[in-house]
Amino acid sequence: MIKRSSNVTWRGNGPKGSGVISTQSGAFKEQPYAVSTRFQSEDGKAGTNPEELIAAAHASCFSMALAFQLTNAGHEPTQIDTTATVSMVKQDAGWTITGIALQTAATVPGIDAAKFKELAENAKQGCPISKALAATPITMEAKLN
């Protein structure tokens, strides 16, 4: 069994409070986040937020899963670039994640587009983060460079 963890400290009330996120690996150490970094920054660059972290986790998990799918099929990739975009809207019941869009482009010598898309779909279905987020619609656009 593998266990990974992150720790968050939140200070203050919901609208005006703020917090810090730290990860077990140390990649994040007291990374600040707040309502303003989550909801009020149009460009998303004021600081991190849970949705951005979900997107990072999903893109990285998917890319690794795709690399394994390709390698195991005899097509070793030289580069995989993936963007995961988490969409969230305010509904009557509150904020809800309504979908995740994966966009991936890869350089893979000796593979045709149909096989690549098949293996990318396998990676999308099989990566642990996709499985954990199965209640959320996940779309994918996969292309070869």
C-alpha positions in Angstrom: 0.0 0.0 0.0 1.2 3.5 -0.8 0.0 6.5 1.1 0.6 10.1 0.2 -0.5 13.1 2.2 -0.9 16.9 2.3 -1.5 19.1 5.2 -3.6 22.3 5.2 -3.9 24.9 7.9 -6.9 27.4 7.5 -7.1 30.5 9.7 -10.2 32.7 10.0 -13.7 32.6 8.6 -14.7 31.4 5.1 -14.9 34.7 3.2 -11.9 36.4 4.7 -9.7 33.6 6.0 -6.8 32.1 4.3 -4.7 28.9 4.5 -1.5 27.2 3.5 -0.9 23.9 1.8 2.1 21.7 2.4 2.8 18.3 0.8 4.6 15.3 2.1 7.2 15.6 -0.6 8.0 19.2 0.1 7.0 20.3 -3.4 4.5 22.6 -1.7 5.6 24.2 1.6 3.1 26.5 3.1 1.7 27.5 -0.3 -0.9 30.1 0.4 -4.5 29.9 -0.8 -7.7 31.8 0.0 -11.1 32.7 -1.4 -9.5 35.4 -3.6 -7.1 32.9 -5.1 -10.0 30.5 -5.8 -12.9 32.6 -6.9 -11.9 36.2 -7.4 -8.8 36.0 -9.6 -10.0 35.9 -13.2 -6.7 34.8 -14.6 -6.1 32.2 -11.8 -2.6 33.6 -11.1 -3.2 35.1 -7.6 -2.3 31.8 -5.9 -3.2 28.1 -5.9 -6.6 26.5 -5.3 -8.0 23.0 -4.9 -9.2 22.8 -8.6 -5.8 23.7 -9.9 -4.3 21.0 -7.7 -6.8 18.5 -9.0 -5.9 19.5 -12.6 -2.2 19.0 -11.8 -2.7 15.6 -10.2 -4.8 14.5 -13.1 -2.5 15.7 -15.9 0.5 14.2 -14.2 -1.2 10.8 -13.5 -2.6 10.6 -17.0 0.7 11.4 -18.7 2.5 8.7 -16.6 -0.2 6.2 -17.4 0.0 7.0 -21.1 3.8 6.6 -21.1 3.3 3.1 -19.6 0.6 2.3 -22.1 2.8 3.3 -25.0 5.9 1.7 -23.7 4.1 -1.6 -23.0 2.7 -1.6 -26.6 6.2 -1.2 -28.0 6.0 2.5 -28.8 8.3 4.4 -26.5 7.3 8.1 -26.3 9.9 10.8 -26.4 7.6 13.5 -24.9 4.0 13.8 -23.6 2.5 17.2 -22.9 -0.9 17.2 -21.1 -3.1 20.0 -19.9 -6.0 19.2 -17.6 -8.7 21.9 -17.2 -11.1 21.6 -14.3 -14.4 23.4 -14.9 -16.5 24.6 -12.0 -19.8 26.4 -11.9 -22.0 27.9 -9.2 -25.2 26.0 -9.0 -28.2 26.2 -6.6 -26.5 23.7 -4.3 -23.2 25.6 -4.4 -20.0 25.3 -6.4 -19.7 22.1 -8.4 -17.0 20.6 -10.6 -18.8 19.9 -13.9 -16.0 18.4 -15.9 -12.4 17.8 -16.6 -10.9 18.2 -20.1 -7.6 16.5 -20.9 -5.6 17.7 -23.8 -2.5 15.7 -24.7 0.0 15.8 -27.5 2.8 13.4 -27.7 5.9 12.6 -29.8 5.9 8.8 -30.3 8.0 7.4 -33.1 6.5 4.6 -35.1 2.8 4.7 -34.0 -0.2 5.6 -36.0 -2.9 8.0 -34.8 -5.6 5.3 -34.3 -3.3 3.2 -32.0 -2.2 6.3 -30.1 -5.8 7.3 -29.5 -6.7 3.8 -28.3 -3.8 3.8 -25.9 -4.6 7.3 -24.7 -8.2 6.2 -24.0 -6.8 3.2 -22.0 -4.7 5.6 -20.0 -7.6 7.9 -19.3 -9.7 5.1 -18.1 -6.9 3.4 -16.1 -5.1 6.2 -14.3 -5.8 6.2 -10.6 -6.8 9.9 -10.6 -9.3 9.3 -13.4 -10.8 6.4 -11.4 -11.0 8.6 -8.3 -12.8 11.3 -10.3 -15.1 8.9 -12.1 -18.2 10.8 -10.9 -17.0 13.8 -13.0 -17.3 13.8 -16.8 -13.8 13.6 -18.3 -13.2 14.4 -21.9 -10.0 13.9 -23.8 -8.3 15.3 -26.9 -5.3 13.3 -27.9 -3.0 14.0 -30.8 0.4 13.1 -32.1 3.0 15.8 -32.7 
